[in-house]
Amino acid sequence: MAGARGLGSAKRGTGAWRAERVTAIALVPLTLWLVISLVALGGADRAAFVGWLGRPLDAFLTILLLLAVFRHTALGLQVVIEDYVHSAAKAPLLIVTHLSCFAICVAGVLAVLSILFAR
């Protein structure tokens, strides 16, 4: 009986799958909070928005939202690239995707922190 020993499951990948599910679940209440907060701000001016974002709880939740959004985005794009790119461009695309998501997330977090601590 010939079998393919040692082949099959790569014994990895469940961490990324789980992280994608956890970030998706975290995004539900965080997105609802953001939508409700922005609706409550209504036609507020820039000063009111900066005042809102300058409150510690709102800044903390915004940072959590940024972390969850960009981690979820990186994981989702990774799946798309792994499934549909079958060339030498796969590895560079994965690197650029993850670095881009990381850089944009860091920029957002720094922006929130600068508003929070500028007060």
C-alpha positions in Angstrom: 0.0 0.0 0.0 1.7 3.2 -1.2 0.9 6.3 0.7 2.0 9.8 0.7 3.8 10.0 4.0 4.7 13.3 5.4 2.6 15.1 2.9 -0.7 16.7 3.4 -1.4 19.3 6.0 1.4 21.8 6.3 0.7 21.9 10.1 0.5 25.7 9.9 -1.9 28.3 8.9 -4.4 27.9 11.7 -2.9 30.9 13.5 -3.6 33.2 10.6 -7.1 31.7 10.1 -7.8 32.2 13.8 -6.4 35.8 13.8 -8.5 36.7 10.8 -11.6 35.4 12.6 -10.7 37.2 15.9 -10.1 40.5 14.1 -13.4 40.1 12.2 -15.3 39.6 15.5 -13.5 42.6 17.1 -14.3 44.8 14.2 -18.1 44.4 14.7 -18.4 46.3 18.0 -15.6 48.7 17.2 -17.2 49.6 13.9 -20.6 50.0 15.5 -19.0 52.3 18.1 -17.3 54.4 15.4 -20.5 54.8 13.4 -22.5 55.7 16.4 -19.8 58.2 17.6 -19.5 59.8 14.2 -23.3 60.1 13.8 -23.4 61.7 17.3 -20.7 64.2 16.2 -23.0 65.1 13.2 -21.9 68.3 11.6 -19.3 69.1 14.2 -16.3 71.1 13.2 -12.7 70.1 13.4 -12.2 71.3 16.9 -15.1 69.2 18.2 -13.7 66.1 16.4 -10.2 66.7 17.8 -11.8 67.1 21.2 -13.6 63.8 20.8 -10.5 62.0 19.7 -8.5 63.6 22.5 -10.5 61.8 25.1 -8.6 58.7 26.3 -11.4 56.1 25.8 -12.2 57.3 22.3 -8.5 57.4 21.4 -8.0 53.9 22.8 -10.9 52.5 20.9 -9.8 54.2 17.7 -6.3 52.7 18.1 -7.9 49.3 18.7 -10.0 49.8 15.6 -6.9 50.7 13.5 -5.0 47.7 14.7 -7.9 45.3 14.0 -8.6 46.9 10.6 -5.1 46.7 9.3 -4.3 43.3 10.7 -7.5 41.9 9.2 -6.7 43.7 5.9 -3.2 42.2 5.8 -4.5 38.7 6.5 -7.2 39.0 3.9 -4.9 40.3 1.2 -2.4 37.5 2.1 -5.1 34.9 1.4 -6.0 36.5 -1.9 -2.3 36.7 -3.0 -1.6 33.1 -1.9 -4.7 31.8 -3.7 -4.4 33.7 -7.0 -0.8 34.7 -7.6 1.2 31.8 -9.0 4.4 33.5 -10.0 7.7 34.8 -8.6 5.8 38.0 -7.7 4.0 36.2 -4.8 6.7 36.8 -2.1 7.4 40.4 -3.0 3.6 41.1 -3.1 3.2 39.5 0.4 6.0 41.6 1.8 4.8 44.9 0.3 1.2 44.1 1.4 2.2 43.5 5.0 4.7 46.4 5.2 2.1 48.8 3.7 -0.6 47.7 6.1 1.8 48.1 9.0 3.0 51.5 7.9 -0.5 52.9 7.4 -1.5 51.5 10.8 1.5 53.0 12.5 0.7 56.4 10.8 -2.9 56.2 12.1 -1.9 55.3 15.6 0.7 58.1 15.7 -1.9 60.5 14.5 -4.3 59.5 17.2 -1.5 59.6 19.9 -0.4 63.1 18.7 -4.0 64.4 19.1 -4.3 62.6 22.5 -1.1 64.0 23.9 -1.3 67.5 22.3 -3.9 68.5 24.8 
